[in-house]
Amino acid sequence: MASARLSPLDASFLEVESTSAHMHVGWVATFAPPADGRRPSFAQLRDHIARRLSRAPRYRQRLADVPLGLNAPTWVDDETFDVRNHVLHTTSRDLVEVADMVYSVPLNRSRPLWELWVADRLADGRVGIVGKAHHCLVDGIAAVELASLLLDPEPDPPEPDDDGWHPAPAPSRLERLAGGVRDRTAEQLDLLTLPVRLARRPERVRALVAEARRAAAALADTVDPAPDAPVLNDPITPLRHLSLVSRELEELRRVKRHFGVTLNDVVLAVCAGGMREFLDARGEAPLALKTMVPVNVRGDVANGDLGNRISFVFVDLPCDETDPVVRLRRVHEEMEQCKASGLPRGGDAVLRSLGLAPRSLQNVVSRLAASPLAYNLTISNIPGPAAPLWMRGCRLERAHPAIPLSDRHALSIGLTTVGEGAHFGIYADRRVGPDAELLGAQIGGALDELLALAG
């Protein structure tokens, strides 16, 4: 696979990583073993995964820096790639215990930036997988797509042939430096020739003006300061805990249909209700929390690609509202305004434009955008596979996401759908963050409240 340079957004996730903020996307999945009792061993599961890595070549590549930091790093083939460094075995019978251990440790940047931990003997008889991949490698959508690549739509598919992969030689330091300079020069020349291209196609001027307006609105939304929320935005530690909450997807759909809103509106509203109860139980005054909501801008053309193709909108999560229906309406109205104003596309334009700025400025902007000045918490809704999937005869039952925490952010909430299940991952700093188990129960209570009102 040819090398590829990190986009400005991908590179930003490297820049904001620290000893206390590990920027990996995670997922915790459980599988039902085959009914006939032919339970696969760890070695068989590892070989099963290894034979499917040809479907995701980036997972056999590592990062190579550009000398002097003149440009973003590139992906190059890992000459010493060994699947045994990435698909690892645990004898623990508690999947949450494994997740807390795995997510509290950063990935090794000298290797391809992913790991899968296999717990093949859980206490309930199921098989568990704890996965993590660096955010510079995948966003939430791409992580789900990757999981689908490693799984199969039938229990006993034919084994794929060995793709005979051999690593391409890594470029030398001089070649990486020359490539970095060449790419930067091409970007600047592209900017300089923009007036000529616009003169040849005047209709593009109107489109460019509209895009600039959307970008300006998105930038203003980003720099609007978040309220002070010490319970969420004090300094954090590297230690993590992931609470797993599962509900029927039909419950969310029932609320959606009754109130005429979107599924994402329901997710945000029940999170607002749960956060309100959580703050109230701690004696904190409930307030509207500025919440970052990732939006997929990947599109059909980009499906199957890794890297990040997301934008962000910011929502004032109405944790200050006592009425659950009013909370839902407020969320719905704000999200509709975001869509109507083109904020997701504007945010995407800002991120793409950032690539034209000097690297030092890109790094400063990345750190500011990931700070508690910009937002209080993240809530992400990630559609998962609707059709059944298997891993060597073991059927996928659940998958819970872990949305990464940047510095001074002690909480994120993610939702992944699998079949007819809706699976929350409440991800928190286990030492200074919210009690994730309690918050999970309170989010469930907020959903029950809306279900009762939906009849």
RAWOPE-V676817 format. One record per backbone hydrogen bond with DSSP energy under -1.0 kcal/mol. NH is the residue of the N-H (numbers start at 1). CO is the residue of the C=O. Records with the same first field share a line. If there is no record, write none. Layout:
# RAWOPE-V676817
NH->CO, CO
This chain:
# RAWOPE-V676817
6->73
11->7
12->8
13->9
15->11
16->12
18->21
24->22
25->133
26->402
27->131
28->400
29->129
30->398
31->127
32->395
37->34
39->37
45->41
46->42
47->43
48->44
49->45
50->46
51->47
52->49
53->50
55->52
56->53
59->56
60->57
61->58
62->76
64->74
69->66
70->67
74->64
75->4
76->62
78->60
81->78
85->82
86->83
87->83
88->116
90->118
98->94
99->95
100->96
101->97
102->98
103->99
105->102
111->108
114->112
115->132
116->86
117->130
118->88
119->128
122->126
123->93
125->122
127->31
128->119
129->29
130->117
131->27
132->115
133->25
134->113
135->23
137->134
138->134
143->139
144->140
145->141
146->142
147->143
148->144
149->145
150->146
152->390
176->172
177->173
178->174
179->175
180->176
181->177
182->178
183->179
184->180
185->181
186->182
187->183
188->184
189->185
190->186
191->187
192->188
193->189
197->193
198->194
199->195
200->196
201->197
204->201
205->202
207->203
208->204
209->205
210->206
211->207
212->208
213->209
214->210
215->211
216->212
217->213
218->214
219->215
220->216
221->217
222->218
223->219
226->373
232->229
233->229
234->230
241->428
243->426
245->424
247->422
249->420
251->248
253->249
254->250
255->251
256->252
257->253
258->254
259->255
260->256
261->256
266->262
267->263
268->264
269->265
270->266
271->267
272->268
273->269
274->270
275->271
276->272
277->273
278->274
279->275
280->276
281->277
282->278
283->280
284->279
289->317
291->315
292->377
293->313
295->311
297->309
305->302
307->137
311->295
313->293
315->291
317->289, 315
319->317
321->318
327->323
328->324
329->325
330->326
331->327
332->328
333->329
334->330
335->331
336->332
337->333
338->334
339->335
340->336
341->337
342->339
343->338
346->342
347->343
348->344
349->345
350->346
351->347
352->348
353->349
354->350
355->352
356->353
357->354
362->358
363->359
364->360
365->361
366->362
367->363
368->364
369->365
370->366
371->368
374->371
375->371
376->290
377->290
379->292
380->413
382->415
390->152
391->394
394->391
395->32
396->389
397->30
398->30
400->28
402->26
409->406
410->232
412->427
413->378
414->425
415->380
416->423
417->382
418->421
419->385
421->418
422->247
423->416
424->245
425->414
426->243
427->412
428->241
429->410
430->239
433->429
436->434
439->435
440->436
441->437
442->438
443->439
444->440
445->441
446->442
447->443
448->444
449->445
450->446
451->447
452->448
453->449
454->450
